Amino acid sequence: MKPFVLISALALLVAIGGARAASEHAHDEHGAGPKAALTLDHGRKWATDEPLRRGMTRIRGHLERLHAGRPDAAAYERLAKDVNTEVAYILQNCRLPKQADEVLHVVLADVMQGAAALEGKQQGMSPDQGTRRIAHALENYARYFDHPDWRPPGH
């Protein structure tokens, strides 16, 4: 799928259903199902693959760059674009077992809702609240996924 089409589709998912739509997104080899909860893999963090680690590291970097400056509307829009690009990369390239994938979709749904708020498309959320939503999603990623040498944003 072409990146522009994938990004447009992701933006539409956020606009029409946010977390529920994202949690029901399925990779080609996975079927859609009910929304998963944030759970561990029998008490352990879920394994990650290289595309997931790369995309999440980039999302963290984009968020940190925003906070290093003085955010304005253009900076928030740029962050939203960068975050949506990374989410699209993760969804296109990450290959996790079904249960891990379902948990990841809960995390990514929060990332996507935060990105929508950055663009003014998430009713009731300011761009600043959007950045906090993304940061919270990255904290959940760290709680539930094994990403060697991961550090939370701002640390």
TILOMAR-32680 format. One record per residue (C-alpha): residue in three letters; x, y, z; residue number from 1. Coordinates in Angstrom, 2 decimals, always signed. Layout:
N
<pt><resn>ALA</resn><east>X</east><north>Y</north><up>Z</up><resi>NUM</resi></pt>
...
***
This chain:
155
<pt><resn>MET</resn><east>+0.00</east><north>+0.00</north><up>+0.00</up><resi>1</resi></pt>
<pt><resn>LYS</resn><east>+1.36</east><north>+3.43</north><up>-0.84</up><resi>2</resi></pt>
<pt><resn>PRO</resn><east>+2.38</east><north>+5.49</north><up>+2.23</up><resi>3</resi></pt>
<pt><resn>PHE</resn><east>+0.02</east><north>+8.40</north><up>+1.40</up><resi>4</resi></pt>
<pt><resn>VAL</resn><east>-2.95</east><north>+6.04</north><up>+1.16</up><resi>5</resi></pt>
<pt><resn>LEU</resn><east>-1.98</east><north>+4.31</north><up>+4.41</up><resi>6</resi></pt>
<pt><resn>ILE</resn><east>-1.56</east><north>+7.62</north><up>+6.25</up><resi>7</resi></pt>
<pt><resn>SER</resn><east>-4.88</east><north>+8.87</north><up>+4.89</up><resi>8</resi></pt>
<pt><resn>ALA</resn><east>-6.56</east><north>+5.66</north><up>+6.00</up><resi>9</resi></pt>
<pt><resn>LEU</resn><east>-5.07</east><north>+6.00</north><up>+9.48</up><resi>10</resi></pt>
<pt><resn>ALA</resn><east>-6.27</east><north>+9.60</north><up>+9.75</up><resi>11</resi></pt>
<pt><resn>LEU</resn><east>-9.74</east><north>+8.44</north><up>+8.76</up><resi>12</resi></pt>
<pt><resn>LEU</resn><east>-9.65</east><north>+5.72</north><up>+11.42</up><resi>13</resi></pt>
<pt><resn>VAL</resn><east>-8.90</east><north>+8.33</north><up>+14.07</up><resi>14</resi></pt>
<pt><resn>ALA</resn><east>-11.63</east><north>+10.62</north><up>+12.80</up><resi>15</resi></pt>
<pt><resn>ILE</resn><east>-14.36</east><north>+7.96</north><up>+12.78</up><resi>16</resi></pt>
<pt><resn>GLY</resn><east>-13.49</east><north>+5.81</north><up>+15.70</up><resi>17</resi></pt>
<pt><resn>GLY</resn><east>-10.15</east><north>+6.49</north><up>+17.34</up><resi>18</resi></pt>
<pt><resn>ALA</resn><east>-9.11</east><north>+3.76</north><up>+19.69</up><resi>19</resi></pt>
<pt><resn>ARG</resn><east>-11.78</east><north>+1.27</north><up>+18.65</up><resi>20</resi></pt>
<pt><resn>ALA</resn><east>-10.98</east><north>+1.53</north><up>+14.95</up><resi>21</resi></pt>
<pt><resn>ALA</resn><east>-7.26</east><north>+1.24</north><up>+15.57</up><resi>22</resi></pt>
<pt><resn>SER</resn><east>-7.66</east><north>-1.77</north><up>+17.83</up><resi>23</resi></pt>
<pt><resn>GLU</resn><east>-9.70</east><north>-3.49</north><up>+15.15</up><resi>24</resi></pt>
<pt><resn>HIS</resn><east>-7.11</east><north>-2.80</north><up>+12.42</up><resi>25</resi></pt>
<pt><resn>ALA</resn><east>-5.58</east><north>-6.08</north><up>+11.37</up><resi>26</resi></pt>
<pt><resn>HIS</resn><east>-2.34</east><north>-6.96</north><up>+9.70</up><resi>27</resi></pt>
<pt><resn>ASP</resn><east>-2.81</east><north>-9.20</north><up>+6.68</up><resi>28</resi></pt>
<pt><resn>GLU</resn><east>-2.30</east><north>-12.35</north><up>+8.73</up><resi>29</resi></pt>
<pt><resn>HIS</resn><east>-4.50</east><north>-11.27</north><up>+11.66</up><resi>30</resi></pt>
<pt><resn>GLY</resn><east>-8.25</east><north>-11.05</north><up>+11.92</up><resi>31</resi></pt>
<pt><resn>ALA</resn><east>-10.09</east><north>-8.22</north><up>+13.60</up><resi>32</resi></pt>
<pt><resn>GLY</resn><east>-11.49</east><north>-8.90</north><up>+17.01</up><resi>33</resi></pt>
<pt><resn>PRO</resn><east>-12.66</east><north>-7.23</north><up>+20.16</up><resi>34</resi></pt>
<pt><resn>LYS</resn><east>-10.56</east><north>-4.47</north><up>+21.66</up><resi>35</resi></pt>
<pt><resn>ALA</resn><east>-7.65</east><north>-5.89</north><up>+23.61</up><resi>36</resi></pt>
<pt><resn>ALA</resn><east>-6.61</east><north>-4.70</north><up>+27.02</up><resi>37</resi></pt>
<pt><resn>LEU</resn><east>-3.13</east><north>-3.72</north><up>+28.07</up><resi>38</resi></pt>
<pt><resn>THR</resn><east>-1.84</east><north>-7.00</north><up>+29.43</up><resi>39</resi></pt>
<pt><resn>LEU</resn><east>+1.50</east><north>-8.69</north><up>+29.84</up><resi>40</resi></pt>
<pt><resn>ASP</resn><east>+2.53</east><north>-11.98</north><up>+28.26</up><resi>41</resi></pt>
<pt><resn>HIS</resn><east>+2.04</east><north>-14.28</north><up>+31.26</up><resi>42</resi></pt>
<pt><resn>GLY</resn><east>+3.70</east><north>-11.71</north><up>+33.53</up><resi>43</resi></pt>
<pt><resn>ARG</resn><east>+6.44</east><north>-10.77</north><up>+31.06</up><resi>44</resi></pt>
<pt><resn>LYS</resn><east>+6.72</east><north>-7.93</north><up>+28.60</up><resi>45</resi></pt>
<pt><resn>TRP</resn><east>+5.84</east><north>-8.72</north><up>+24.99</up><resi>46</resi></pt>
<pt><resn>ALA</resn><east>+8.71</east><north>-9.25</north><up>+22.57</up><resi>47</resi></pt>
<pt><resn>THR</resn><east>+9.30</east><north>-6.56</north><up>+19.96</up><resi>48</resi></pt>
<pt><resn>ASP</resn><east>+10.73</east><north>-6.64</north><up>+16.48</up><resi>49</resi></pt>
<pt><resn>GLU</resn><east>+13.09</east><north>-4.20</north><up>+14.78</up><resi>50</resi></pt>
<pt><resn>PRO</resn><east>+10.42</east><north>-2.23</north><up>+12.84</up><resi>51</resi></pt>
<pt><resn>LEU</resn><east>+8.43</east><north>-1.68</north><up>+16.04</up><resi>52</resi></pt>
<pt><resn>ARG</resn><east>+11.50</east><north>-0.57</north><up>+18.00</up><resi>53</resi></pt>
<pt><resn>ARG</resn><east>+12.57</east><north>+1.75</north><up>+15.18</up><resi>54</resi></pt>
<pt><resn>GLY</resn><east>+9.14</east><north>+3.37</north><up>+14.83</up><resi>55</resi></pt>
<pt><resn>MET</resn><east>+8.60</east><north>+3.84</north><up>+18.56</up><resi>56</resi></pt>
<pt><resn>THR</resn><east>+12.10</east><north>+5.29</north><up>+18.99</up><resi>57</resi></pt>
<pt><resn>ARG</resn><east>+11.38</east><north>+7.76</north><up>+16.21</up><resi>58</resi></pt>
<pt><resn>ILE</resn><east>+8.05</east><north>+8.76</north><up>+17.79</up><resi>59</resi></pt>
<pt><resn>ARG</resn><east>+9.86</east><north>+9.41</north><up>+21.07</up><resi>60</resi></pt>
<pt><resn>GLY</resn><east>+12.48</east><north>+11.49</north><up>+19.23</up><resi>61</resi></pt>
<pt><resn>HIS</resn><east>+9.84</east><north>+13.57</north><up>+17.45</up><resi>62</resi></pt>
<pt><resn>LEU</resn><east>+8.09</east><north>+14.26</north><up>+20.77</up><resi>63</resi></pt>
<pt><resn>GLU</resn><east>+11.38</east><north>+15.22</north><up>+22.45</up><resi>64</resi></pt>
<pt><resn>ARG</resn><east>+12.23</east><north>+17.64</north><up>+19.61</up><resi>65</resi></pt>
<pt><resn>LEU</resn><east>+8.88</east><north>+19.37</north><up>+20.09</up><resi>66</resi></pt>
<pt><resn>HIS</resn><east>+9.52</east><north>+19.81</north><up>+23.81</up><resi>67</resi></pt>
<pt><resn>ALA</resn><east>+13.05</east><north>+21.11</north><up>+23.18</up><resi>68</resi></pt>
<pt><resn>GLY</resn><east>+11.62</east><north>+24.17</north><up>+21.42</up><resi>69</resi></pt>
<pt><resn>ARG</resn><east>+8.70</east><north>+26.52</north><up>+21.80</up><resi>70</resi></pt>
<pt><resn>PRO</resn><east>+5.77</east><north>+24.67</north><up>+20.26</up><resi>71</resi></pt>
<pt><resn>ASP</resn><east>+3.46</east><north>+26.60</north><up>+17.98</up><resi>72</resi></pt>
<pt><resn>ALA</resn><east>+0.67</east><north>+25.45</north><up>+15.67</up><resi>73</resi></pt>
<pt><resn>ALA</resn><east>+3.13</east><north>+24.57</north><up>+12.89</up><resi>74</resi></pt>
<pt><resn>ALA</resn><east>+5.27</east><north>+22.52</north><up>+15.29</up><resi>75</resi></pt>
<pt><resn>TYR</resn><east>+2.22</east><north>+20.59</north><up>+16.50</up><resi>76</resi></pt>
<pt><resn>GLU</resn><east>+1.15</east><north>+19.88</north><up>+12.92</up><resi>77</resi></pt>
<pt><resn>ARG</resn><east>+4.66</east><north>+18.75</north><up>+12.00</up><resi>78</resi></pt>
<pt><resn>LEU</resn><east>+4.71</east><north>+16.43</north><up>+15.04</up><resi>79</resi></pt>
<pt><resn>ALA</resn><east>+1.32</east><north>+14.99</north><up>+14.03</up><resi>80</resi></pt>
<pt><resn>LYS</resn><east>+2.59</east><north>+14.33</north><up>+10.50</up><resi>81</resi></pt>
<pt><resn>ASP</resn><east>+5.80</east><north>+12.72</north><up>+11.79</up><resi>82</resi></pt>
<pt><resn>VAL</resn><east>+3.94</east><north>+10.57</north><up>+14.34</up><resi>83</resi></pt>
<pt><resn>ASN</resn><east>+1.39</east><north>+9.42</north><up>+11.74</up><resi>84</resi></pt>
<pt><resn>THR</resn><east>+4.24</east><north>+8.50</north><up>+9.39</up><resi>85</resi></pt>
<pt><resn>GLU</resn><east>+5.84</east><north>+6.36</north><up>+12.10</up><resi>86</resi></pt>
<pt><resn>VAL</resn><east>+2.55</east><north>+4.68</north><up>+13.04</up><resi>87</resi></pt>
<pt><resn>ALA</resn><east>+2.01</east><north>+3.84</north><up>+9.37</up><resi>88</resi></pt>
<pt><resn>TYR</resn><east>+5.56</east><north>+2.42</north><up>+9.20</up><resi>89</resi></pt>
<pt><resn>ILE</resn><east>+4.91</east><north>+0.28</north><up>+12.29</up><resi>90</resi></pt>
<pt><resn>LEU</resn><east>+1.58</east><north>-1.01</north><up>+10.99</up><resi>91</resi></pt>
<pt><resn>GLN</resn><east>+3.08</east><north>-1.81</north><up>+7.61</up><resi>92</resi></pt>
<pt><resn>ASN</resn><east>+6.28</east><north>-3.49</north><up>+8.81</up><resi>93</resi></pt>
<pt><resn>CYS</resn><east>+5.84</east><north>-4.82</north><up>+12.35</up><resi>94</resi></pt>
<pt><resn>ARG</resn><east>+5.11</east><north>-8.54</north><up>+12.64</up><resi>95</resi></pt>
<pt><resn>LEU</resn><east>+4.14</east><north>-9.61</north><up>+16.13</up><resi>96</resi></pt>
<pt><resn>PRO</resn><east>+2.16</east><north>-12.61</north><up>+17.35</up><resi>97</resi></pt>
<pt><resn>LYS</resn><east>-1.59</east><north>-11.96</north><up>+17.43</up><resi>98</resi></pt>
<pt><resn>GLN</resn><east>-1.88</east><north>-11.32</north><up>+21.18</up><resi>99</resi></pt>
<pt><resn>ALA</resn><east>+1.09</east><north>-8.92</north><up>+21.22</up><resi>100</resi></pt>
<pt><resn>ASP</resn><east>-0.29</east><north>-7.18</north><up>+18.14</up><resi>101</resi></pt>
<pt><resn>GLU</resn><east>-3.64</east><north>-6.63</north><up>+19.86</up><resi>102</resi></pt>
<pt><resn>VAL</resn><east>-1.93</east><north>-5.04</north><up>+22.88</up><resi>103</resi></pt>
<pt><resn>LEU</resn><east>+0.20</east><north>-2.91</north><up>+20.56</up><resi>104</resi></pt>
<pt><resn>HIS</resn><east>-2.93</east><north>-1.62</north><up>+18.84</up><resi>105</resi></pt>
<pt><resn>VAL</resn><east>-4.19</east><north>-0.27</north><up>+22.18</up><resi>106</resi></pt>
<pt><resn>VAL</resn><east>-0.93</east><north>+1.66</north><up>+22.57</up><resi>107</resi></pt>
<pt><resn>LEU</resn><east>-1.01</east><north>+2.89</north><up>+18.97</up><resi>108</resi></pt>
<pt><resn>ALA</resn><east>-4.63</east><north>+3.98</north><up>+19.32</up><resi>109</resi></pt>
<pt><resn>ASP</resn><east>-3.54</east><north>+6.38</north><up>+22.06</up><resi>110</resi></pt>
<pt><resn>VAL</resn><east>-0.67</east><north>+7.60</north><up>+19.88</up><resi>111</resi></pt>
<pt><resn>MET</resn><east>-3.12</east><north>+8.22</north><up>+17.03</up><resi>112</resi></pt>
<pt><resn>GLN</resn><east>-5.60</east><north>+10.04</north><up>+19.27</up><resi>113</resi></pt>
<pt><resn>GLY</resn><east>-2.77</east><north>+12.25</north><up>+20.49</up><resi>114</resi></pt>
<pt><resn>ALA</resn><east>-1.73</east><north>+12.99</north><up>+16.91</up><resi>115</resi></pt>
<pt><resn>ALA</resn><east>-5.33</east><north>+13.86</north><up>+16.02</up><resi>116</resi></pt>
<pt><resn>ALA</resn><east>-5.42</east><north>+16.31</north><up>+18.94</up><resi>117</resi></pt>
<pt><resn>LEU</resn><east>-2.23</east><north>+17.93</north><up>+17.64</up><resi>118</resi></pt>
<pt><resn>GLU</resn><east>-4.11</east><north>+18.67</north><up>+14.42</up><resi>119</resi></pt>
<pt><resn>GLY</resn><east>-7.22</east><north>+19.89</north><up>+16.23</up><resi>120</resi></pt>
<pt><resn>LYS</resn><east>-9.19</east><north>+16.83</north><up>+15.09</up><resi>121</resi></pt>
<pt><resn>GLN</resn><east>-9.81</east><north>+15.19</north><up>+18.47</up><resi>122</resi></pt>
<pt><resn>GLN</resn><east>-12.81</east><north>+16.86</north><up>+20.07</up><resi>123</resi></pt>
<pt><resn>GLY</resn><east>-12.17</east><north>+17.97</north><up>+23.63</up><resi>124</resi></pt>
<pt><resn>MET</resn><east>-8.37</east><north>+17.62</north><up>+23.43</up><resi>125</resi></pt>
<pt><resn>SER</resn><east>-5.90</east><north>+20.47</north><up>+23.00</up><resi>126</resi></pt>
<pt><resn>PRO</resn><east>-2.57</east><north>+19.98</north><up>+21.20</up><resi>127</resi></pt>
<pt><resn>ASP</resn><east>-0.83</east><north>+20.01</north><up>+24.59</up><resi>128</resi></pt>
<pt><resn>GLN</resn><east>-3.15</east><north>+17.25</north><up>+25.79</up><resi>129</resi></pt>
<pt><resn>GLY</resn><east>-2.31</east><north>+15.41</north><up>+22.58</up><resi>130</resi></pt>
<pt><resn>THR</resn><east>+1.40</east><north>+15.48</north><up>+23.40</up><resi>131</resi></pt>
<pt><resn>ARG</resn><east>+0.61</east><north>+14.16</north><up>+26.88</up><resi>132</resi></pt>
<pt><resn>ARG</resn><east>-1.51</east><north>+11.38</north><up>+25.34</up><resi>133</resi></pt>
<pt><resn>ILE</resn><east>+1.41</east><north>+10.37</north><up>+23.11</up><resi>134</resi></pt>
<pt><resn>ALA</resn><east>+3.82</east><north>+10.48</north><up>+26.08</up><resi>135</resi></pt>
<pt><resn>HIS</resn><east>+1.41</east><north>+8.32</north><up>+28.11</up><resi>136</resi></pt>
<pt><resn>ALA</resn><east>+1.21</east><north>+5.83</north><up>+25.23</up><resi>137</resi></pt>
<pt><resn>LEU</resn><east>+5.02</east><north>+5.65</north><up>+25.17</up><resi>138</resi></pt>
<pt><resn>GLU</resn><east>+5.00</east><north>+4.97</north><up>+28.93</up><resi>139</resi></pt>
<pt><resn>ASN</resn><east>+2.53</east><north>+2.12</north><up>+28.35</up><resi>140</resi></pt>
<pt><resn>TYR</resn><east>+4.72</east><north>+0.83</north><up>+25.54</up><resi>141</resi></pt>
<pt><resn>ALA</resn><east>+7.61</east><north>+0.66</north><up>+28.03</up><resi>142</resi></pt>
<pt><resn>ARG</resn><east>+5.42</east><north>-1.12</north><up>+30.61</up><resi>143</resi></pt>
<pt><resn>TYR</resn><east>+4.15</east><north>-3.80</north><up>+28.24</up><resi>144</resi></pt>
<pt><resn>PHE</resn><east>+6.84</east><north>-4.28</north><up>+25.58</up><resi>145</resi></pt>
<pt><resn>ASP</resn><east>+10.45</east><north>-5.41</north><up>+25.86</up><resi>146</resi></pt>
<pt><resn>HIS</resn><east>+12.46</east><north>-2.74</north><up>+24.05</up><resi>147</resi></pt>
<pt><resn>PRO</resn><east>+16.12</east><north>-2.98</north><up>+25.12</up><resi>148</resi></pt>
<pt><resn>ASP</resn><east>+17.63</east><north>+0.34</north><up>+26.23</up><resi>149</resi></pt>
<pt><resn>TRP</resn><east>+14.26</east><north>+2.12</north><up>+25.97</up><resi>150</resi></pt>
<pt><resn>ARG</resn><east>+13.99</east><north>+5.36</north><up>+27.90</up><resi>151</resi></pt>
<pt><resn>PRO</resn><east>+10.83</east><north>+7.39</north><up>+28.42</up><resi>152</resi></pt>
<pt><resn>PRO</resn><east>+10.53</east><north>+10.74</north><up>+26.62</up><resi>153</resi></pt>
<pt><resn>GLY</resn><east>+12.52</east><north>+13.49</north><up>+28.30</up><resi>154</resi></pt>
<pt><resn>HIS</resn><east>+14.90</east><north>+11.16</north><up>+30.17</up><resi>155</resi></pt>
***
